[in-house]
Amino acid sequence: MTFAAPILPPPPAKLVLERRLTIRSLLPPQDAQAARIQALTCLATFGWIGPLGLAVATVDHLVRNASEFGRCAGKQIGLRIARTEPDDLLIDVTDHNPEFPFFEQAAAGLLGKGLWRIAQYGGVVSWHPHNHEDEQLGKTVRAVLRGDRS
């Protein structure tokens, strides 16, 4: 079996606002719905100038993927939404599977369409595993959406 190397995100710009949320995983549709509701509530207070619908759709895709492939059944999915100084939106979703063997194919739309759609929205997607003693074993998938959409 071939495993893809992590695609590490660039260091983010200075954060202006940040909110960390958790979703108790039941089934992918319910997990995604809970995440959309929490994301809408969070984004309403952020004052982000980017397209709200695309941000919520990005959260939906990432949480749905974590729920389906991240070994999250009965566990929590981590969701972090942050606004940066240049008004980008960082969306991090953390699951319990430290591997992402076919990331490049998934991002290209060859395996599923969620990550590919995020790229079509103008998002930049990356991932990294967690393997530090102080962190839970798993991975974080990050999408960065630009606020100005230019």
Phi, psi and omega in degrees: 000136180262135179244135179283144174288149178300145173259099185284136179286153173292155178301134182287158173292171180303133180278137177263316179222148179210142176220129177251130184230162174228147177237125176281118187286126175244288176219151184311314181296319180290322178297315180295321178296315178300320179293319179299316180297313180295321180295316178300316179298315180296311183295332178299332181266351186277334184067028180288136185271356180283177181289113183300318181299321179290325177296315180293321177296324177296314176302315180304309182298315183292318180290321178299317178297316179299318181295321182280321190240356189261016179056047186255359185307120180075003180247185180258144173255130178273138177228124177236128177238129182219145175253134182262169180302319176280012176073031169275160177245124175261130176235114178248132175235126184247131178236193187252009179252113183285356184253151173214074192298332184235045183303311184300319179293320178295317180295331179276356179085011180276338177231097184077174183235355185300305181294323178299318179297320178301319177296323178294332176285353183098008181276153174251124185248139177214173177206158173207144179280161173251122177216021178275154180301325184272000180245151176290142177296132181160205178213163173239130173253128183243137169239136177244122178250134179279137180289328185271347179055023179267000000 
